[in-house]
């Protein structure tokens, strides 16, 4: 039995380090251009080299995203980028466009290529075609069912990668034009403004200015808005279908999202690997994922075509907890240095969240600044010192229950 790789997003260096801390087997990251998340922080050329070295030192693989669709004017810049990154020992490059794939082969002929979801591989025959082109791994379209994944595994020997968690696009495997039309930002060149998440109301042609909600909700309606993908319940089925890599969406998401999702899927995969016959789904995994900001969860196309309940028509995001800080440095005397990300006040009860599903509550009765001066509140980008009665590691998250105003 082969346990799939857990592949995590790395939108910047901090997210990469956090993903690795919480158990990612591999990370995917991009440069300043030529990936589909150009609005993420991303990495300079020097940071790309540093990121790969950091990952490899910890036996984690690193994949470079070059999965946008270039125009003729983009080609000289693409060549330069691939030449500049050629010395960096990425484990693979993720691409979708045949011309980009040909360019990667010309500049770095020995580098493995993984096919992006943007290539819209929705059948075993398409997967077989890409395998015959020498593609090492194929990210199957989110529109494929579990049965289709199984059949593809039977017919194709290339590695198969499947998205298991994160945002779902309303367009076929992400090939969307809404953003270009409505905001002038090309989603297929990494600049999506996510208009499918905006609130909409209906306007009748002869009544301009009169807005009619499609659902009776004063906030409007989110008629394009899919729930988020979550396949945590189906680890055994995905393993049994022969999937080689479970991919988490989210290079634009925050560090709290990356840490929390990787942490849960790592624990589920490890639990299954330890005892496949005795494996049982643990409700706490889904409870943990529900604490993150999300639009409700769906299994997407895995069990068949989505139904009406897979759309989120009348709400924005759900979350029960909010991210307030991260352990920057544990000190020998039991004190920890915390980087504050959200306003904290004395008396607040927080929860420390670590690897292997570790969680411990703590009331912030006392804390100080770096100089030892007592504080009653702390603000984002401030470092504080506090003593906790349990072990804490660097990159452990700190959260508190979220109370709506």
Residue, then its C-alpha position, 0 to 999 in steps of 0.5 A: x500500500x502506498x500512502x499519497x504525498x501530501x502537497x501543500x501551497x506555499x505562497x511565501x517563505x513563511x507559509x512554506x516553513x509552516x507547511x513543512x512544520x505541520x507535515x507536508x511531504x511537498x510544497x508548490x510555489x511560484x516566482x513573480x510571474x508565470x504562475x496562476x497566483x501572481x497576486x500572492x506574495x510569491x518568491x524572488x529568484x533568490x528566495x526560490x533557491x532559498x526555499x528549495x534548499x530549506x525544503x530539501x534539508x527537511x526531505x520535502x520536495x518543491x515544485x515550481x508553478x509555471x502554469x499560466x497561458x502566455x501570449x507571444x509577447x510573454x515568450x521572451x520573459x518566459x525563456x529568461x525566467x526558465x533559464x534563471x531558475x534552471x540551476x535551482x534543483x526543483x523536483x518538478x515544474x508544474x505546467x499546462x500549456x504545450x508551448x510552455x512544456x516544450x520550452x521547459x524541455x528545451x531549457x531543462x530537459x532532465x527536469x520532471x514536468x507535472x501537468x497542471x489542473x489547468x490542462x483540464x484532464x477529465x478522462x483516462x484517454x487525455x491522461x494517457x496522451x500526456x503520459x505518452x508526451x513524457x509527463x511525470x505526473x497528471x493533476x486530474x481535473x476536479x470534475x472527475x469522480x472517484x470511479x473515473x479516477x480508479x479507471x484512469x489509474x488502471x489505464x495510466x502508469x503516470x503519477x496521479x494527483x488530485x485536489x482534496x481541499x480548498x476553493x472550487x472555481x465555477x469554471x471548468x478546471x479553473x479556465x475562467x474569463x469572468x475576471x478578465x471581463x469584469x475587472x480586466x484582470x486575467x485569471x489565466x495569467x494569475x490575476x484572478x479577482x474572484x468575481x464568482x465570490x462577489x454578491x449579486x442581485x437581479x435587476x430588471x431592464x426597465x427598473x435600473x437601480x432596483x435590486x431584487x435578491x434571488x434568495x431572500x437575504x438582505x446581503x444579496x446572493x452568491x449565485x456563482x459561489x461554490x462551497x469549498x472542497x473537502x475530502x477528509x472523509x475519503x482518505x481510504x477511497x483515494x488511497x484505494x483508487x491509486x492516487x499518488x498525491x493529495x493536493x491542497x489549494x490555497x497559495x493566496x490563503x493565510x498561514x493559519x489556513x495552510x497550517x490547519x489544513x496540512x495538520x489535519x490531513x497529515x494526521x488522517x494520512x498517518x492514522x490510515x498508514x498505521x492501521x488501514x484495517x482499523x482506520x476510522x474517520x475522526x469527527x475532530x478532523x472535520x471540526x478542526x477544518x470547520x474552525x477555519x474561514x470557509x464557505x461551507x464544505x462539499x465533496x465536489x464531483x468525487x461522488x457524482x455531479x454536485x447538487x444544489x446544496x453544493x452552492x453557497x447562495x446566502x452567506x459569505x464565509x463561516x469560521x468559529x476561530x480566528x488566528x491571533x499569533x504564532x510562536x516565533x521562538x520557544x525559550x529554555x525557561x518555558x517562555x515563548x516569543x509570540x508574533x502577534x497577528x490580531x489584537x490581544x488583551x489580558x484575560x483572553x483565552x487562547x488555544x495553542x495549536x501544534x503538530x500531531x493535533x496537539x492543542x492546549x488552552x491558555x489564559x493570557x493573564x500576564x504577558x510582556x514586551x521583549x524588554x519585560x515591560x508588562x502589557x495589558x494589550x498587544x497589537x499586530x506585528x508586535x512581539x510579546x513574551x509569555x509563559x505557558x505550562x506546556x511544550x510549544x514549538x516554533x511555528x505553532x499557531x495561536x487562535x481564539x474563538x471568533x465572536x461576531x460583533 
